[in-house]
Amino acid sequence: MAHDMNMPTHPVVGPLKAETSGFHFYYGDHHALRNIDMPVGDKKVTAIIGPSGCGKSTLLRSFNRMHDLYPGNRYEGEIRLYPDNVNIIERGVDPIEVRMRIGMVFQKPNPFPKSIFENVAYGLRVRGEKRRSVIEEKVEEALRGAALWDEVKDRLDSLATNLSGGQQQRLCIARALAADPELLLFDEPTSALDPIATAGIEELIGQIKHRVTILIVTHNMQQAARVSDFTAFMYMGELVEFSPTEELFVKPKKQQTEDYITGRFG
Ligand SMILES: Nc1ncnc2c1ncn2[C@@H]1O[C@H](COP(=O)(O)OP(=O)(O)OP(=O)(O)O)[C@@H](O)[C@H]1O
């Protein structure tokens, strides 16, 4: 069968949504990421784990060109996004356009000091949507998608910052979903939440992965084991091991991975 060159597949993850190759990152003179080759499976959850300072957040933030905001930062190599096969860190690529395709959810929920409705409508307005009926429909869809609709449908006009931490984080996920991202980045999304709210977010990740590709940084190995299909283990700026999650936790290939997951360091 003819193979569509724009939709490459990878021997371990299958169809690819994105892929880094020969990727390096520098904070000025500090060489924070070294030669990262990492596949991101389409509509899969990929977890990035590793000890503090190994470069997890730096790698995640490279995917939406967040480092562009600071002078002296430098990318090298490729982060390809498919199916259009564009290297999103190339000079000619507009970071604003990248951020419209790739959403991000941060460690601390960061709703805007506006109403619940306006928080979710924001992404649609940025895209130029003006029709009230379309905005209303999409806001409801995104809130349902983030498992928040039933809790907030009667108070869409109240201030988002009055919601609980877990609700705020689900609102931030709804805000990201409303913009129809192809890839959603989660940077330790539950580290500011209690166990019940954490379980809610993990369940939500399981639900939305059928429509959006997810990349998640977590310092919580159990969380990586629960939510992800594939896991990348990083150490000192390098990608040490990438495997299907169960394999990485049950039968790691590298000694360093085994030492980390058994709690011998980190
Ligand atoms: N703005 C910055 N300027 C210079 N160095 C930085 C900057 N941000 C991070 N670093 C360094 O880059 C390396 C990787 O940091 P990064 O935050 O990506 O690690 P991490 O694995 O996400 O850690 P943690 O789990 O503690 O959040 C570290 O050595 C860190 O000190």
The ligand as a MOL file (V3000), in Angstrom:
LIG
                    3D

  0  0  0     0  0            999 V3000
M  V30 BEGIN CTAB
M  V30 COUNTS 31 33 0 0 0
M  V30 BEGIN ATOM
M  V30 1 N 15.5500 30.3590 32.5750 0
M  V30 2 C 16.6100 29.5850 32.7690 0
M  V30 3 N 17.8700 30.0580 32.6240 0
M  V30 4 C 18.9490 29.2710 32.8060 0
M  V30 5 N 18.8820 27.9590 33.1250 0
M  V30 6 C 17.6650 27.4360 33.2870 0
M  V30 7 C 16.4680 28.2030 33.1260 0
M  V30 8 N 15.4040 27.3960 33.3560 0
M  V30 9 C 15.9160 26.1830 33.6580 0
M  V30 10 N 17.2750 26.2030 33.6150 0
M  V30 11 C 18.1960 25.0490 33.8420 0
M  V30 12 O 17.9630 24.0800 32.8370 0
M  V30 13 C 17.9750 22.7690 33.3740 0
M  V30 14 C 16.6480 22.0690 33.1070 0
M  V30 15 O 15.5980 22.7130 33.8290 0
M  V30 16 P 14.0740 22.2510 33.7360 0
M  V30 17 O 13.2750 23.2540 34.4750 0
M  V30 18 O 13.7150 21.9710 32.3280 0
M  V30 19 O 14.1180 20.8670 34.5380 0
M  V30 20 P 12.9190 19.9520 35.0300 0
M  V30 21 O 13.3120 18.5670 34.7090 0
M  V30 22 O 11.6410 20.4380 34.4700 0
M  V30 23 O 12.9810 20.1700 36.6080 0
M  V30 24 P 11.8100 20.1950 37.7330 0
M  V30 25 O 11.2830 18.8030 37.8150 0
M  V30 26 O 12.5600 20.5820 38.9570 0
M  V30 27 O 10.8000 21.2020 37.2910 0
M  V30 28 C 18.2970 22.9350 34.8410 0
M  V30 29 O 19.6860 22.7650 35.0070 0
M  V30 30 C 17.8850 24.3620 35.1520 0
M  V30 31 O 18.6510 24.8840 36.1930 0
M  V30 END ATOM
M  V30 BEGIN BOND
M  V30 1 1 1 2
M  V30 2 1 2 3
M  V30 3 2 2 7
M  V30 4 2 3 4
M  V30 5 1 4 5
M  V30 6 2 5 6
M  V30 7 1 6 7
M  V30 8 1 6 10
M  V30 9 1 7 8
M  V30 10 2 8 9
M  V30 11 1 9 10
M  V30 12 1 10 11
M  V30 13 1 11 12
M  V30 14 1 11 30
M  V30 15 1 12 13
M  V30 16 1 13 14
M  V30 17 1 13 28
M  V30 18 1 14 15
M  V30 19 1 15 16
M  V30 20 2 16 17
M  V30 21 1 16 18
M  V30 22 1 16 19
M  V30 23 1 19 20
M  V30 24 2 20 21
M  V30 25 1 20 22
M  V30 26 1 20 23
M  V30 27 1 23 24
M  V30 28 2 24 25
M  V30 29 1 24 26
M  V30 30 1 24 27
M  V30 31 1 28 29
M  V30 32 1 28 30
M  V30 33 1 30 31
M  V30 END BOND
M  V30 END CTAB
M  END
